[in-house]
Amino acid sequence: MNNFIERTLSGILFVAVLVVGITWSTDTCMYLFALISLLMIREFSLLIDQSGRTSLPSALCLSGALLAFGLDNERWMVVYAVFILILFIAELYRRQEHAIENWAFIALTQLYIALPLALVNVLTRHTPHYALPLAVFVFIWLNDTGAYCVGSLVGKTPLFQRISPKKSWEGTCGGAAFAMISAVVFYSVFPELLSVMQWIGLSVIVVIFGTWGDLVESLLKRKLNIKDSGNFLPGHGGILDRFDSSLLAIPAAVLYLYLVT
C-alpha cells in the first residue's frame, strides 16, 4: 500500500512538473529538457561505468544541455561542437583501457539521449508553443496507460516476447486507441495546427516509435542485467525509465511533422 501511494504521488509530481515546464514558456521548456538531458546522460554514464564495459567522463553530462541550447542559438551550437571534439580528443590522454568503447558510448549518448530531447525545442516553434510537445507526451502517457489496462484484462498475444514478455498485441492496440482518441481532442482544441487526420497520424507515429523506444531500453537493461536504470523517481525507477518511449517518439514526431506540414 505504501509503495502504491509513493508511486502515485511521485507519478503525479512528475507529470505536473513536465506539463508546467512545457506550457509555461519556450524558455522554461528549453531549460527543463536541458536539465532532463543532463540528468539522463549522467544516469546512463553511471550504468555503463558500473557494467565495467567502459569509463565515460563525468563532463559528458553537460553535452545534453549544450545541445538543447544550441538548437536555438548558433553560438551555443559552436560551444557544443567544440565540447564534443574535446571529449573525443581527451581519450588520447585519459589512458583508459576501453578508449574505442568510450568513443562509441559518447556518440551513443548524443544520438540516443541528447538529440531527441533537444528536438523538443523544434516542436515549440509552432503557435501555441506548447501544443505539439504536450501532445507527444500525452500520447505516450495514454498509450502506456491504455496498453497496461487493456493488456492486463485481455492481453494474450505476446508483442515481443524475447525482449518484453509482458507486452501484448492487445495491450498495444488498446494503448493506440487511447492515444488516437486524445488526438481528436487535441484537434478540437488546436484545429489551426493540424487537420484531424494529421493529429491522428501523429498519435499513431508516437505510439509506434514510443513502443519501439520502450523495447530498446528494455533490451539495454537486459544486456546490462539490471531491472531499473536508477531510482530517480520513487516507485518508477530511473529517469531513463520515464523517458525511454520519448527518445524515439520525439525524433519520429518531428520528422512526421516536417513531412505533412
N, C-alpha and C positions, 0 to 999 in steps of 0.2 A: 504493500500500500504506500509506504514512504517513497519507494522508488518510482511509483506511478505519479505521485504528487510532484516529486522532484523533476521527473521527466516532463510533465505537463507544464509546470511553471517555467522551466528553462526553455522549453519549446515556444511558449507564448512570448517570452522576453526576446528570444532570437528573432521571431517573426516581426515583433514590434520595432526592434532596432533596425531591421532591414527595411521595413516599409517606411519608417520615418526618414531614414537616411536617403532612400531613393526619391521620396516625394518632396522633401524639404527644398532642395535646390540642386542645380547641376554640380555646384562645388561640394556640397555635403556628400553627394553620390560619389564623386570622384575620390574624395578623401576616405570615405568609408571603404570603397573597394580597393584602394591603395593599401589601407590597413589590413584588410582581409587577405590580400595577396601576400603581404609581408608575413603575416602570421601563418598562412598556409605553406609558404615556401620554407619557413622555419620548421614547421611540423614535419614536412616531407623530408627535409635535410636530416632531422634527428632520426627519422625512421631508417633512412639509408645508412647513416653513421652506425646505428645500433645493429644493423644487419651484417656489418663487417665487410660489405662489398666495396665501400669507398669511404672517403672522408671529405665532405663538402665544406668549404669555407663559410664561416658564420656571416660574413659580409654579403653572401649571396641573397640573404633575405631582403636586402634593400632593392634588389632588381625589380621585383614586382611593383613596388611603389613608384620607382622611377619610370617604368613603362606606362603605368596608369597616368602619370602626369604628362608623359611625353607624347601621348596620342593627341593632346590638345595644345601642345607647345613645342615648337621646333627646338628651342634651347634645351628643354628637358630631354628631348629625344637624343640630342647630341651627348648630353651627360650620360644617358642610359647606354648609348653605344660605346662610349669610352669605358664605362664601368664594366661592361661585358667583356671588352677586349682585355682589360686589366685582369679580370678573373681567369681568362684563358692563359694569358702570359704568366700569371702568378704561379701556375703549375710547374713552370720551369725551375722555380726557386723554392717551392714548398717541400721538395724531396719526398713526396708521397709515393707509396708503393703502387697505388692504383691511379696513376695520372690519366690514362685513357678513360677509365670509368668515371673519374671526376669530370672530365670534359663532357662525356656523354650525359651525365646527370645534370650538369649545368645547362646544357641545351634542352634537356627534357623539362626542367623546371620552367623554362621560358615558354616552350610550346604548349605544355600541359596545364600550367597554372597562370603564369604572368600574363600571357597574351589573351586568353579567354576572359579573364577578369578585367583587363584593361579595355576590352571591346565593349564593356557595358557603357563606356563613355560615348561610343558610336551610337548606341541606341538612344542616348539622351539628347541627341541633336535634333530630334523631332519635337513638335509642339502639340500638347504639353510634354515637357521633357521627361516626365516620369512614366508615361503611359506604356511604352514598349518594354522597358526593363522590368517594370512592375508586372506586366502581363506575363513575361517569360517566367518569372519566379512563381507567380500564381499558378500557371500551367504546370510547373514542376511539382509544386506542393499538392495540388489537386490530383495530379496523376499518381503521386506517391500514396495519397490517402485513398483514392479510388482503387488503386491496384491492391493495397493491403486489405481493404474491406471486401471487395469482390473476390479476391484470391482466397481470403480466409473462409468465405462462405461456399464458393463453388469451384475453387481452383483445383484442377486435376491434371491438366496437361502441362508438363514442365516446359518452361521457356528456354532455359539454358542450363540444364542440369549439371553440366561439368563445372560451371563457374558459380552458379547461384541456385541450388536445388529448390529453394522455397518459392522462387518466382514461377508464375504460371501464365499461360496464354490468356486464360480467362481473366486473371487479375490485370494483365496488361491492357486488354481490351476495355475493361471496366475503368481503368485509370484514364485511358484515352477518351472515353465517353465523358467523364467528368471534365476533362480539360477542354473538350470541344464545346460543351455546354457553356463553360465560363467564357469561351471565345465569343460566343453570341452575345453574352452580357457585355463584354468589352466593346463589341461593335455598337451596341445600343448606347453606350456612354461616349465612345470616341468614333463616331461614324466618319469623321473627316479624315482620319488617318489611313484606314484600310477598308476595303469592302468586306462584307460579311464572309465571303468565301476566302479572302486573303487572311482574315483573322483566324478562321477555322484551319486554313493551311498552316499558319504559324503555329497553332497549338499542336497540330499533328507532327510538324518538324521537331518541336520542342520535346514532345513525348518520345518520338523515335530516338533522337540523339541523346535525350536525357536518360533513357533506358540503357543505351549503349555506354553512356558515361558512368552509370551506376555499375554496370558489368565490368568496365575497365578497372574501376577502383577495387572491385571485388577480386579481380584477377591479381592486381597489385598486392592486396593484403594476403592472398593465398600464397603468392611467391615469397612474401616476407614472413609468412607464418604468424600473422597477427590477426586479432579479431577486430579491433578498432584502431584507427590511425592515431588516437590520442584520447585525452579526457578533458578537452577544452570546454565542452558543453555537458554538464552533468546529465547522465541518463541517455545521452545521444552520441557519445563518442567524441572524436576529434573534429576540428573544423574542416578537414578534408572530407570526412564522412558526410558533413552537412552540405557541401558544395560539389560533391562528386558529379551529380547529374548535370549541373550547370556548366561544367568545364568543357563538355562537348555541345551542350544545347545552345550556349550563347554564340559561339562562332557559327554554328549552323543557322541560327536565327538571323544573324547579321547578313550572312550570305543569301539567305532566302529573301530578306527584305530588299537587298540590292537588286535581286533578280526580278522581283514583282512590282517594285515601285520606281 
